[in-house]
Amino acid sequence: MSLIGTYSVVGATQTTVSRYYSTLDELLLGLPDNTNNQIQAINVRDSVYTLYEFMNSIASFASASFTASVVYNRLTPSSYVGNVGGVPQGSTFSGTVQDVLDRIFYPYVSPLAGLSLSNSPREFGSTLLVSLNWSVVKNSNNITTIIVDGTPQIPTGNSQTGTQLSYGTHSISPSISETNTFSMTTSDSTSSVGSSTQLVWMNRVFWGSIDLSSIGNPNLTLNPASASLVSTLCTDNIIVNNNDGPNFGSNGGLSPGSPLLYGSLLTTSKDRSIYDINGAGKYLIFAWPSNVFGALTPTFTVNGLPNTAFTRVRTNSPLTNFFGFSGTNYEVWVSNTQQFSPLNITIS
């Protein structure tokens, strides 16, 4: 029998009863040509009800099929040699097809961290206070922890920046240079990444001029014994403070067309070329740390030619810098005679 079921409206059973058939023949036999008024109302209701139930069954099947199609569960590790998108070999899956595709086309990306500071290199004896500028970038997951130089920061979950005050340090009697390293880490609960930055401490080399008229402007080539007298005038104040502080003239004389009477530079070497340095009737003076390479055996080249008309007047001598630090000894050299015109001098 092809009759599957019946349906009627509550309270109007006799006038609304409808039959649900499983085959098309039963429906068509109930709807012959109506030449003799053979079609009854129930036959029409049967067709409507059967079509209704059939459409419901299709919709239910489609919904169940769709749900089944978007679920992707695989306990066996993937075997493709290499990675597929962002999914490494040996992965298993439990979730929707969208989850799988997201893992392939939108693989996990760890967060980024950045740390920097200003005023480096820094001169021995200057401020120890350091301002650390940090930043984190959120990628796949929310940021959960941020630690800068041992100090936890408050994460927002998103990308953010901030500043952490810290302190550097250096020895009382330092070497040519010293380095402080500052670090930070950030995590998104899946992975942790870090960043670091360095504060480098150095000494300065100095160049400029000195007035020796008070001792008669001696010629040190003809009278080298005058060096001891000259040394008394080559004071720390003349060497350091005549250039008005640690930043004055830091580029002066280091390139053609930028002459200055005085200059200084944070560096780990005595070697350099100084352009257009003009004594203007005074003596030229140079000073560098005693612990740099070749400190005791410098070579002077003036306007492209070797020149020996320079005399060391202080050696391995403590020098107090602009910040009052005196932990580094210096070598101090002067020209043997007064200088009246610009010179290009290379010290090596």
Secondary structure, DSSP 8 states (H G I E B T S, - for coil): --EEEEE--TT-HHHH-EEEESSHHHHHHTS---TTS---HHHHHHHHHHHHHHHHHHHHHHHHHHHHHTEEEE-S----SS-BTTB-TT--EEEEHHHHHHHHHS-----EEEEEESS-SEETTS--EEEEEEEEE--SS---EEEETTEEE---SS-EEEEEEEE----SS--SEEEEEEEEEEE-SS-EEEEEEEEEEEEEEEEEEE--GGGT---TTT-GGGHHHHHHH--HHHHHGGGTSSSTTSSTTSSTT---S-EEEEES-S-EEEEEE--TTBEEEEEEETTSTTTTS--EEETTEEE--EEEEEEEEE---TTS---SEEEEEEESS-B-S-EEEEE-
